[in-house]
Structures are given as structure tokens and as C-alpha cells.
Amino acid sequence: MPSSTEGLELAQLAFYVLTSLPAIYCLIRHGRIGLLGWIYVFAMCGLRLVGNGIAYHSLSTTGEPNRAASIISGIGLSPLLLAALGILHEANHSIQSTLPAILSGFGMLIPHIVIGGGIGLAAASGSHTVLLKVGLIVFATGWSMVVALVLVSAKANATHRRLGKERKVWFATPISAKDSSNESNVKLLFGIMIALPLIGIRLIYAIVVAFKYGSPSGGSLAVEVIFGTLPEFLVMITYLSAGIVTRNLASGRNERGVGPAYDSAYVSV
């Protein structure tokens, strides 16, 4: 009979086995523009399967938690946050011409570098708890940057939709493919806005555990489930729900350039 901790590891293994299938589906359906975001969602499944598999094997054989599994668990937040950046890039793709500079090129690269630095410090921590703590603080800085980018993107998308509606009234030419693409972009952005507070909760929990116990995991099982496991599950469900709902976004991008000549002024926005 597996212990409660072993049962939690098995539950996580089952969850990520199941979610890996829709993750692959979203990766295929969202095409080249969505590749970066959805490959991180799929990477989250792979990372968790490896980490939880090692943890379960260690618990079932020795009864002790595995340090490598704990480190993998600690850096497991990174694909969720990097996925938010990738999905944000996809959501902003149709409004490139109206994006502020911070949402293109170098502005999107900086959070990747900061998050990567946090991952590197946490992964290299070993028995050096200071590195783990610094890594998580750096990672939290990366999370704050992503939140700021999402807020800027939400404002840019709102402005783009307002201008689009004004042009639509002026030309009196409804364009279904364009409208559908805009709605899909908003759904992706909305999914990220739901996911980021949940990632924040998971990150705060990881920081508290690191400072209190000097390791990536610790505390009671109930607290770990509520503040560790559950937020990750909800983030994955949110991402995949948004991805499935917007599964036709890639084909909508191809359709947007096709239409009567008098629609071109509106389509090019």
C-alpha cells in the first residue's frame, strides 16, 4: 500500500501522462507562431514525468525523498512561466504593427534571460541553499517581468480592438476570419492572465519552503498539495483549455490575407 506521499507522486504522474496528449495536440495545431509557447507546455509534462518518476521510485525503494527529484521539482515552474511568454508572443502576433517596443524582440528576450538565470542557479544549488534561494528570487523577478509584459499586451490588444471596431464601422465590411482571429488572441491572453497569479502562488510557496527548510520541498503534505501541486494542475488546465479553444488560430492567420480588395485596408491593421 503506497504512502500518502507516494500516492501524490502517482497522482501527478497520471495527470501529466494525460495532459501530455492535449499538449501535443496544441503544439501541432498552433503551428509555427505558437511553437515556442506550446513546446514549453509539453516540456512541463516531460519534466514532471521524469521528476515524479524519480521521486516515486526513491520513496518506494528507500522511503526517502530524492535530492535530484526535488531540484527537478523546484525548476519545474520554469516551463510554465516560459510558456506564458511563448503564448503571449502568439497572442500578439496579429497586432505586430501596433505593439510597443517592449513587446517585441529584445523586450521579450530579457525575461527569458532572467528566468534562465534563476533556473541555472536553482539547478546548480546542490547542497548550497544560498544558490537555491537566490535562484528563486531571480525567478520571481522574471515572473514580475512577465506580469508587466502581459499588462502592457492587454492594453495594446484593447487599443487594437477599439481601432479595429472603428475601422469596421467606417468601411462597413465585417470580416469573419479577422474577427475570429482577434477573439482567439483575446482568449489566449485571458488564459495567461488566469495562469500567472497561480504561478505566483506556486512560486511564493517554493520561496517560503526554500527559506524555511533549505530545500525545494518540505512542509506537510496538505500544504504541498494546496500550494504546490494544485496551482500547477490549474495552470496546465488553463493553458490547454485556451489552446484547444483557439486550435484553429493558425489556419485563421492564413485566411486573413484572402479576401476582396476593399477589405485590405482593414485586414492590414
C-alpha positions as CSV (number, residue, x, y, z in Angstrom):
1,M,0.0,0.0,0.0
2,P,1.7,3.3,-1.1
3,S,2.0,6.1,1.4
4,S,0.3,9.4,1.0
5,T,3.4,11.0,-0.4
6,E,3.8,8.1,-2.9
7,G,0.1,8.5,-3.8
8,L,0.7,12.2,-4.5
9,E,3.6,11.3,-6.8
10,L,1.5,8.7,-8.6
11,A,-1.4,11.2,-9.0
12,Q,1.0,13.7,-10.6
13,L,2.4,11.1,-12.9
14,A,-1.1,10.2,-14.0
15,F,-2.1,13.8,-14.5
16,Y,0.9,14.6,-16.7
17,V,0.6,11.5,-18.7
18,L,-3.0,12.6,-19.5
19,T,-2.1,16.2,-20.2
20,S,0.8,15.3,-22.5
21,L,-1.7,14.3,-25.2
22,P,-3.6,17.6,-25.5
23,A,-0.2,19.4,-25.1
24,I,1.0,17.6,-28.3
25,Y,-2.3,18.4,-30.0
26,C,-1.9,22.1,-29.2
27,L,1.7,22.0,-30.3
28,I,0.7,20.6,-33.7
29,R,-2.5,22.7,-34.2
30,H,-1.0,26.1,-33.3
31,G,1.7,25.9,-35.9
32,R,5.0,27.8,-36.2
33,I,3.9,31.0,-34.5
34,G,2.7,29.1,-31.4
35,L,5.6,26.7,-31.4
36,L,7.6,28.4,-28.5
37,G,4.7,28.5,-26.1
38,W,3.3,25.0,-26.6
39,I,6.7,23.3,-26.7
40,Y,7.2,24.6,-23.2
41,V,3.8,23.3,-22.1
42,F,4.8,19.9,-23.5
43,A,8.2,20.2,-21.8
44,M,6.4,20.8,-18.5
45,C,4.8,17.4,-18.9
46,G,8.1,15.7,-19.7
47,L,9.9,17.4,-16.8
48,R,7.2,16.4,-14.3
49,L,7.1,12.9,-15.6
50,V,10.8,12.5,-15.1
51,G,10.9,14.2,-11.7
52,N,7.8,12.5,-10.2
53,G,9.0,9.2,-11.6
54,I,12.4,9.5,-9.8
55,A,10.7,10.7,-6.7
56,Y,8.2,7.8,-6.6
57,H,11.0,5.2,-7.2
58,S,13.1,6.7,-4.4
59,L,10.2,6.8,-2.0
60,S,9.1,3.2,-2.8
61,T,12.6,1.8,-2.5
62,T,14.3,3.8,0.2
63,G,11.5,5.7,1.8
64,E,13.5,8.9,1.5
65,P,13.0,11.8,-0.9
66,N,15.4,12.1,-3.8
67,R,17.5,15.3,-4.0
68,A,17.6,15.3,-7.8
69,A,13.8,14.9,-7.9
70,S,13.5,17.8,-5.5
71,I,15.6,20.0,-7.7
72,I,13.7,19.0,-10.8
73,S,10.5,19.8,-8.9
74,G,12.0,23.2,-8.0
75,I,12.8,24.2,-11.5
76,G,9.6,22.7,-12.9
77,L,8.0,26.1,-12.6
78,S,10.2,27.4,-15.4
79,P,8.3,25.8,-18.4
80,L,5.0,27.2,-17.1
81,L,6.4,30.7,-17.0
82,L,8.3,30.4,-20.3
83,A,5.1,29.0,-21.8
84,A,3.3,32.2,-20.8
85,L,5.9,34.2,-22.8
86,G,5.5,32.0,-25.8
87,I,1.7,32.1,-25.7
88,L,1.9,35.8,-25.2
89,H,4.0,36.1,-28.4
90,E,1.4,34.1,-30.3
91,A,-1.5,36.2,-28.9
92,N,0.3,39.4,-30.0
93,H,1.3,38.1,-33.5
94,S,-1.7,39.6,-35.3
95,I,-1.1,43.1,-33.9
96,Q,2.7,43.4,-34.5
97,S,2.3,46.8,-36.2
98,T,0.7,48.4,-33.1
99,L,2.9,46.7,-30.4
100,P,5.0,48.9,-28.2
101,A,8.8,48.1,-28.4
102,I,8.9,46.3,-25.1
103,L,6.7,43.5,-26.5
104,S,9.0,42.8,-29.4
105,G,12.5,41.4,-29.9
106,F,14.8,42.5,-27.1
107,G,11.9,43.3,-24.7
108,M,10.7,39.7,-24.8
109,L,14.3,38.3,-24.6
110,I,15.2,39.9,-21.2
111,P,12.6,37.9,-19.2
112,H,13.9,34.7,-20.9
113,I,17.5,35.6,-19.8
114,V,16.4,36.4,-16.2
115,I,14.2,33.2,-15.9
116,G,17.1,31.1,-17.4
117,G,19.5,32.6,-14.8
118,G,17.1,31.6,-12.0
119,I,16.8,28.1,-13.4
120,G,20.6,27.8,-13.6
121,L,21.2,28.9,-10.1
122,A,18.5,26.6,-8.7
123,A,19.7,23.6,-10.7
124,A,23.3,24.2,-9.7
125,S,22.4,24.7,-6.0
126,G,23.0,21.1,-4.9
127,S,23.6,21.4,-1.1
128,H,24.2,25.1,-1.4
129,T,20.9,26.5,-0.2
130,V,22.0,30.1,-0.8
131,L,22.2,29.4,-4.6
132,L,18.7,27.9,-4.4
133,K,17.3,30.9,-2.6
134,V,19.0,33.4,-4.9
135,G,17.8,31.4,-7.9
136,L,14.2,31.5,-6.7
137,I,14.4,35.3,-6.1
138,V,15.8,35.8,-9.6
139,F,13.0,33.6,-10.9
140,A,10.4,35.7,-9.0
141,T,11.9,38.8,-10.8
142,G,11.3,37.0,-14.1
143,W,7.7,36.4,-13.1
144,S,7.2,40.1,-12.3
145,M,8.6,41.0,-15.7
146,V,6.2,38.6,-17.4
147,V,3.3,40.1,-15.5
148,A,4.3,43.5,-16.6
149,L,4.5,42.4,-20.3
150,V,1.1,40.8,-20.1
151,L,-0.5,44.0,-18.7
152,V,1.2,46.0,-21.5
153,S,-0.1,43.5,-24.0
154,A,-3.6,43.6,-22.6
155,K,-3.6,47.4,-23.1
156,A,-2.2,47.1,-26.6
157,N,-4.8,44.4,-27.5
158,A,-7.6,46.6,-26.2
159,T,-6.4,49.6,-28.2
160,H,-6.1,47.4,-31.3
161,R,-9.7,46.0,-30.9
162,R,-11.1,49.5,-30.4
163,L,-9.3,50.8,-33.6
164,G,-10.5,47.7,-35.4
165,K,-14.1,48.3,-34.5
166,E,-13.8,51.9,-35.6
167,R,-12.4,50.9,-39.0
168,K,-15.1,48.2,-39.3
169,V,-17.8,50.8,-38.8
170,W,-16.1,53.1,-41.2
171,F,-15.8,50.5,-44.0
172,A,-18.9,48.6,-43.1
173,T,-17.2,45.3,-44.1
174,P,-17.4,42.6,-41.5
175,I,-14.5,40.1,-41.9
176,S,-15.2,36.8,-40.2
177,A,-11.6,35.5,-40.3
178,K,-10.2,38.7,-38.8
179,D,-12.9,38.8,-36.1
180,S,-12.3,35.1,-35.2
181,S,-8.5,35.6,-35.0
182,N,-8.9,38.6,-32.7
183,E,-11.3,36.6,-30.4
184,S,-8.7,33.8,-30.3
185,N,-5.9,36.2,-29.4
186,V,-8.0,37.6,-26.5
187,K,-8.8,34.0,-25.3
188,L,-5.0,33.2,-25.3
189,L,-4.3,36.4,-23.4
190,F,-7.1,35.7,-20.9
191,G,-5.7,32.3,-20.3
192,I,-2.2,33.8,-19.5
193,M,-3.8,36.3,-17.1
194,I,-5.5,33.5,-15.2
195,A,-2.4,31.4,-15.1
196,L,0.1,34.0,-13.9
197,P,-1.5,34.5,-10.4
198,L,-1.5,30.7,-9.9
199,I,2.2,30.5,-10.9
200,G,2.8,33.3,-8.4
201,I,1.2,31.3,-5.6
202,R,3.3,28.3,-6.5
203,L,6.4,30.5,-6.7
204,I,5.8,32.1,-3.3
205,Y,5.3,28.6,-1.8
206,A,8.6,27.5,-3.3
207,I,10.4,30.5,-1.9
208,V,8.9,30.0,1.6
209,V,9.9,26.3,1.6
210,A,13.4,27.2,0.4
211,F,14.0,29.7,3.2
212,K,12.4,27.6,5.9
213,Y,13.7,24.1,5.0
214,G,16.7,24.9,2.8
215,S,15.4,22.7,0.1
216,P,13.0,22.8,-2.9
217,S,10.4,20.8,-1.0
218,G,9.2,20.5,2.6
219,G,6.2,21.0,4.9
220,S,3.1,19.0,5.3
221,L,1.5,17.0,2.5
222,A,-1.7,19.0,2.7
223,V,0.1,22.3,2.3
224,E,2.2,20.9,-0.6
225,V,-1.0,19.8,-2.4
226,I,-2.8,23.1,-1.9
227,F,0.0,25.5,-2.7
228,G,2.3,23.3,-4.8
229,T,0.5,20.7,-6.8
230,L,-2.9,22.2,-7.3
231,P,-1.8,25.5,-8.7
232,E,0.4,23.7,-11.3
233,F,-2.6,21.5,-12.3
234,L,-4.8,24.5,-12.7
235,V,-2.2,26.3,-14.8
236,M,-1.8,23.4,-17.1
237,I,-5.6,23.0,-17.4
238,T,-5.9,26.7,-18.2
239,Y,-3.2,26.7,-20.8
240,L,-4.6,23.6,-22.5
241,S,-8.2,24.8,-22.4
242,A,-7.1,28.1,-24.1
243,G,-5.1,26.1,-26.6
244,I,-7.9,23.8,-27.6
245,V,-10.5,26.6,-27.8
246,T,-8.1,28.5,-30.1
247,R,-6.9,25.4,-32.1
248,N,-7.9,27.0,-35.4
249,L,-5.9,30.2,-34.9
250,A,-3.1,29.1,-37.2
251,S,-5.5,28.4,-40.1
252,G,-7.2,31.8,-39.4
253,R,-3.9,33.5,-39.9
254,N,-3.6,32.1,-43.3
255,E,-7.2,33.1,-44.2
256,R,-6.8,36.7,-43.1
257,G,-4.9,37.7,-46.2
258,V,-7.5,36.3,-48.5
259,G,-10.5,38.5,-49.4
260,P,-11.8,41.2,-51.6
261,A,-9.6,44.2,-52.3
262,Y,-11.8,46.6,-50.5
263,D,-11.1,44.7,-47.2
264,S,-7.4,45.1,-47.5
265,A,-7.2,48.4,-45.5
266,Y,-8.9,46.7,-42.6
267,V,-7.1,43.4,-42.9
268,S,-3.6,45.0,-42.8
269,V,-4.2,46.6,-39.4
